Amino acid sequence: MAYITRIAESIIEHSINNHKVLILLGARQVGKTTLLSRVLTRYNGTIFNLDIEVDKARLLVAKNLSPREAIKSLGDLEVIAIDEAQRFPEISRIVKGWFDAGISTKIILSGSSSLSLLDQSAEALTGRNEKVFLTPLLFKEIISAQSWFSSLASQLSTPATTNPMNEQVYSLMMENLVFGSYPEAVTTADKIQYLLNLSADYLLKDVFQSGNIKNPDFAKRLLLLLAHQVGSEVSTSELALNLGVSRQTIEKYLDLLEQTFVVFRLGAYSTNLRKEIAKSKKIYFWDTGVRNAILKEFNVSEYRSDIGILWENWVIAEFAKYNALCGDSANLYFWRSRDGAEVDLIVKNESQLKAFEIKWSSRKTAGTNAFTSRYKVTPRIITKDNFLTFLFFK
């Protein structure tokens, strides 16, 4: 499989130069191991995979040694990466001992579930770690890897009202919209079969192994409902009624699906509780290919009936992926007033408030006027004709 350069590569490189333990998180098959292997070619380092018994056995031996002897037994390396670290509940305590002993080796813990790994490391590695979240590929990364992109890049050097759209950009975007951004989904010839396998079993493996899932079929039924409701405000009570379970059960499963990087929730932005919706949530998929695989809908056409909500999910996921990669430096919301005016995406950081309407074609809505009147911020409209500029200049 061809390697696509990741923005996270430079972030990990920078992290290797400090002493803190790096925790690399991300869904299965987003490319964590490939990325680490790529970075470690530039260092005296190796990856221990806790899904491999030989690697696990070496770490079990090392845990009974003094920190310096343990590192020596593992090869006395510059960098040690421990993949699928959530498989070894003691790993955070062991790494804490190594860190506190002042070993010079950089330790990286990698896992496909924040559910276990962050719980394990929260207390043991407090103040000793930094985190990087690896998402599916950004469209910026995918398009930058294209052989024809260099001729386009100079036109993206400054923000503009429209991007230099051409047939190649449009075709790549449509393919990404339908098949998503998992590295293998981008590079394989058999995209549909790959995504069906990923969404049916592999992506949910950590959910099923958490010990809290009694009925895997229920998780898949819930995902099917969520796939149909992308872009709509989600009622846990309504989901519970449709699936014949309690609202608490729905909340538990939604938490699991978030913690294993299948979906994410967007809260409502509000500074006026009397005039604005404050408690509502929308749910989006981190990857539109996964969403389409759940629905078994792979029609690569702008005339598909769900093109509007699919486009909204894709654009918001691009913002969410970039934000996660930047350490969640901004808060993402949607906005809706009690009289029905709405803006699709609000991006708020310490110094700035930005608003975006996401439309397949250019069409201003009344919600933008209401938001502008209230917050003195004019929402910008992202369409299929200008999206590239927004993805390069957020």
C-alpha positions in Angstrom: 0.0 0.0 0.0 1.4 3.4 -1.0 2.3 5.7 2.0 0.5 9.0 2.2 2.5 11.6 4.3 0.6 12.4 7.5 0.6 15.8 9.2 0.9 13.8 12.5 4.3 12.6 11.4 5.9 16.0 12.2 4.0 16.2 15.5 5.4 12.9 16.6 8.9 13.8 15.5 8.6 17.0 17.6 7.4 14.9 20.5 10.3 12.5 20.4 12.6 15.4 21.3 11.0 15.8 24.7 10.9 13.3 27.6 7.2 12.9 28.1 5.4 9.7 27.3 3.5 10.0 24.0 0.1 8.4 23.9 -1.0 7.9 20.2 -4.7 7.2 19.9 -7.0 6.4 17.0 -9.4 3.9 15.5 -8.3 0.6 14.2 -6.7 0.8 10.7 -6.2 4.6 10.6 -2.5 3.9 10.1 -1.0 4.2 13.6 1.5 1.3 13.2 2.4 2.4 9.7 3.0 6.0 10.9 5.2 4.8 13.9 7.2 2.5 11.6 7.8 5.4 9.2 9.0 7.7 12.0 11.2 5.1 13.7 13.2 4.5 10.6 15.0 7.7 11.5 15.8 6.6 15.1 17.2 3.6 16.9 13.8 2.3 17.9 11.3 -0.5 17.6 7.6 -1.4 18.0 6.4 -4.0 20.5 2.9 -5.1 19.5 0.9 -6.5 22.4 -1.3 -8.5 20.0 1.9 -10.6 19.3 2.7 -13.1 22.0 6.5 -12.9 21.6 6.4 -9.1 22.1 4.1 -9.4 25.1 6.4 -12.0 26.7 9.4 -9.7 26.4 7.5 -6.9 28.2 6.3 -9.3 30.9 10.0 -10.2 31.6 11.0 -6.5 31.5 8.4 -5.5 34.1 10.2 -7.5 36.8 13.5 -5.8 36.2 14.8 -2.4 37.4 13.9 0.4 35.0 17.5 0.6 33.5 17.8 -3.2 33.2 14.3 -3.4 31.7 15.3 -0.9 29.0 18.5 -2.7 28.4 16.7 -6.1 28.0 14.4 -4.5 25.4 17.4 -3.4 23.3 18.6 -0.1 24.9 16.8 1.9 22.2 16.2 5.6 21.6 12.5 5.0 21.1 10.3 2.2 22.3 6.7 2.1 20.9 4.2 -0.2 22.5 1.3 -0.8 20.1 -2.2 -2.0 21.3 -1.1 -0.9 24.7 -4.6 -1.3 26.1 -4.0 -5.1 26.0 -1.6 -4.8 29.0 -3.4 -3.2 32.0 -0.2 -2.8 33.9 1.7 -0.9 31.1 1.0 2.6 32.4 2.3 1.8 35.9 5.4 0.1 34.4 6.1 3.1 32.1 5.6 5.5 35.0 8.4 3.6 36.9 10.7 3.9 33.9 9.8 7.6 33.4 10.4 8.5 37.1 13.7 6.6 37.1 14.9 9.1 34.5 15.6 6.7 31.6 16.5 8.5 28.3 14.4 6.2 26.0 11.3 7.9 24.6 8.2 5.8 25.3 5.2 5.8 22.9 2.0 4.0 23.9 -0.4 3.4 21.0 -3.9 2.1 21.2 -7.1 1.8 19.2 -9.4 2.6 22.1 -9.3 5.6 24.4 -11.8 3.6 26.5 -9.0 1.4 28.1 -5.8 3.2 27.4 -6.7 6.6 28.8 -8.4 5.1 31.8 -5.2 3.1 32.5 -2.9 6.1 32.0 -5.0 8.8 33.6 -3.7 8.4 37.1 -0.3 6.7 36.6 0.9 9.1 33.9 -0.6 12.4 35.0 1.7 15.2 34.1 4.0 12.8 32.4 2.3 12.4 29.0 1.1 14.1 25.9 -1.5 12.8 23.5 -1.8 12.7 19.7 -5.1 11.6 18.1 -4.6 10.0 14.6 -7.8 10.3 12.6 -8.6 8.8 9.2 -6.7 10.8 6.5 -7.5 14.4 6.0 -8.5 15.3 2.5 -5.6 17.8 2.5 -3.2 14.8 3.0 -4.9 12.8 0.2 -4.9 15.5 -2.4 -1.4 16.6 -1.6 -0.2 13.0 -2.5 -1.6 13.2 -6.0 0.9 13.5 -8.8 -1.0 16.4 -10.3 -1.3 18.4 -7.1 1.9 20.5 -7.5 0.3 22.4 -10.4 -2.6 23.3 -8.2 -0.7 24.1 -5.0 0.5 27.6 -6.1 -3.2 28.6 -6.6 -3.9 27.7 -2.9 -1.1 29.9 -1.5 -3.6 32.5 -0.4 -7.3 32.2 0.6 -9.8 32.9 -2.1 -13.6 32.9 -2.5 -13.4 29.9 -4.8 -10.9 27.1 -5.2 -9.3 26.1 -8.4 -11.8 23.4 -9.1 -11.1 21.0 -11.9 -12.3 17.6 -12.9 -9.5 15.8 -11.0 -10.3 17.6 -7.7 -14.0 16.9 -8.1 -13.5 13.2 -8.9 -11.2 12.8 -5.9 -13.6 14.6 -3.6 -16.6 12.5 -4.8 -14.6 9.3 -4.3 -13.6 10.4 -0.8 -17.1 11.5 0.1 -18.5 8.0 -0.7 -15.6 5.7 0.3 -14.1 7.8 3.1 -10.6 8.4 4.3 -9.2 5.2 5.9 -5.8 4.7 4.3 -6.7 1.3 2.8 -10.0 2.6 1.5 -8.1 5.3 -0.3 -5.5 3.0 -1.9 -7.2 -0.3 -2.4 -8.9 -1.3 -5.7 -11.7 -3.1 -3.8 -13.0 -0.3 -1.7 -16.5 -1.6 -1.1 -15.4 -5.0 0.2 -12.8 -3.4 2.5 -15.4 -1.0 4.0 -18.0 -3.7 4.4 -15.5 -5.8 6.4 -14.3 -2.8 8.4 -17.8 -1.6 9.4 -19.2 -5.1 10.1 -16.6 -6.4 12.4 -13.1 -4.8 12.6 -14.0 -1.2 13.5 -16.2 -2.4 16.4 -13.8 -4.9 17.8 -12.8 -2.7 20.7 -16.5 -2.0 21.5 -17.2 -5.7 21.6 -14.1 -6.5 23.7 -14.9 -3.9 26.3 -16.9 -6.3 28.3 -19.9 -4.0 28.4 -21.5 -5.2 25.2 -23.9 -8.0 25.7 -25.5 -7.8 22.2 -23.3 -6.8 19.2 -26.3 -6.9 16.9 -27.8 -4.1 18.9 -24.7 -1.9 18.4 -25.1 -2.4 14.6 -28.8 -1.5 14.7 -28.0 1.6 16.6 -25.4 2.6 14.1 -27.9 2.1 11.3 -30.3 4.5 12.9 -27.5 7.0 13.5 -26.4 6.7 9.8 -29.9 7.7 8.8 -30.0 10.6 11.2 -26.7 12.4 10.4 -27.1 16.1 10.5 -30.3 15.9 12.6 -30.6 16.5 16.3 -30.5 13.1 18.0 -33.0 12.2 20.7 -31.7 9.4 23.0 -35.3 8.9 24.2 -36.4 8.4 20.6 -33.6 6.0 19.8 -34.4 4.1 23.0 -38.1 3.8 21.9 -37.2 2.6 18.4 -34.7 0.0 19.7 -36.8 -1.1 22.7 -34.2 -0.3 25.4 -33.7 2.3 28.1 -32.3 5.7 27.5 -29.4 4.9 29.8 -28.5 1.9 27.5 -28.4 4.2 24.5 -26.2 6.7 26.3 -23.8 3.9 27.3 -23.5 2.7 23.7 -23.1 6.2 22.3 -20.2 6.7 24.8 -18.6 3.5 23.7 -18.9 4.4 20.0 -17.3 7.8 20.7 -14.5 6.3 22.8 -13.7 3.9 20.0 -13.6 6.7 17.4 -16.6 5.6 15.3 -18.8 8.7 15.9 -18.5 12.1 17.5 -21.1 14.4 19.0 -21.5 18.1 18.2 -23.2 20.1 21.0 -25.3 23.2 20.6 -23.7 26.7 20.9 -25.6 29.0 23.2 -25.1 32.2 25.2 -28.8 32.9 25.6 -30.6 29.9 27.1 -34.0 31.6 26.7 -33.6 32.1 22.9 -31.3 29.2 21.9 -31.2 25.4 22.0 -28.6 24.5 24.5 -28.8 20.8 25.3 -29.3 19.2 21.9 -26.6 17.1 20.2 -25.9 16.1 16.7 -24.0 12.9 15.8 -21.6 12.6 12.9 -19.3 9.8 11.7 -15.6 10.3 11.8 -15.6 8.7 8.3 -18.3 8.9 5.7 -17.1 5.7 4.1 -18.0 3.9 7.3 -21.4 5.6 7.4 -22.1 4.6 3.8 -20.9 1.0 4.5 -23.4 0.7 7.3 -26.1 1.8 4.9 -24.6 -0.3 2.1 -24.9 2.8 -0.2 -21.9 3.4 -2.4 -23.4 5.3 -5.3 -20.7 7.8 -6.5 -23.2 10.4 -7.7 -24.1 14.0 -6.8 -27.7 13.0 -7.4 -28.0 10.5 -4.6 -30.8 11.4 -2.3 -28.6 11.9 0.8 -26.0 14.1 -0.9 -26.7 17.1 1.3 -26.3 15.4 4.7 -23.4 13.3 3.4 -21.7 16.5 2.3 -22.4 18.1 5.7 -20.9 15.1 7.6 -17.8 15.0 5.3 -17.0 18.7 5.8 -17.7 18.8 9.5 -15.6 15.6 9.9 -12.7 17.4 8.1 -12.9 20.2 10.6 -13.2 17.7 13.5 -10.2 15.6 12.3 -8.0 18.6 11.9 -9.1 20.0 15.3 -8.4 16.6 17.0 -4.9 16.5 15.4 -4.3 20.0 16.8 -5.1 18.8 20.3 -8.7 20.0 20.3 -7.6 23.6 20.3 -11.1 24.8 19.4 -14.6 23.8 20.4 -17.0 22.8 17.7 -20.8 23.3 17.8 -23.9 23.8 15.8 -26.3 26.6 16.5 -30.1 26.8 16.4 -32.5 29.3 17.8 -35.8 28.4 19.3 -37.6 29.8 16.3 -35.7 27.4 14.0 -32.8 29.5 12.6 -29.7 27.3 12.3 -26.0 27.4 11.4 -24.3 24.1 10.7 -20.9 24.6 12.3 -19.5 27.0 14.9 -15.8 27.0 15.6 -14.8 28.7 18.8 -11.4 29.2 20.3 -10.1 31.6 23.0 -10.0 34.6 20.7 -12.3 34.0 17.8 -15.7 32.8 16.8 -16.3 31.4 13.2 -19.5 30.2 11.7 -20.1 28.0 8.6 -23.1 26.9 6.6 -22.4 23.7 4.6 -24.4 23.5 1.4 -23.9 21.2 -1.6 -24.7 24.2 -3.8 -24.5 27.9 -2.9 -27.6 28.9 -1.1 -27.8 31.4 1.7 -30.4 30.6 4.5 -32.3 32.7 6.9 -30.3 31.1 9.8 -27.2 33.0 8.7 -28.9 36.4 9.1 -30.2 35.5 12.5 -26.8 34.4 13.7 -25.1 37.5 12.3 -27.6 39.7 14.0 -27.0 38.1 17.3 -23.2 37.5 17.3 -22.0 40.0 14.7 -20.3 37.2 12.8 -21.3 36.4 9.2 -21.3 32.6 8.5 -19.3 31.6 5.5 -20.9 29.2 3.1 -18.9 26.0 2.2 -20.0 24.4 -1.1 -18.7 21.8 -3.5 -17.4 24.7 -5.5 -15.2 26.4 -2.9 -14.5 23.7 -0.3 -10.8 23.3 -1.1 -9.9 26.7 0.1 -11.6 26.1 3.4 -9.8 22.8 4.0 -6.5 24.5 3.4 -7.3 27.7 5.3 -9.5 27.0 8.3 
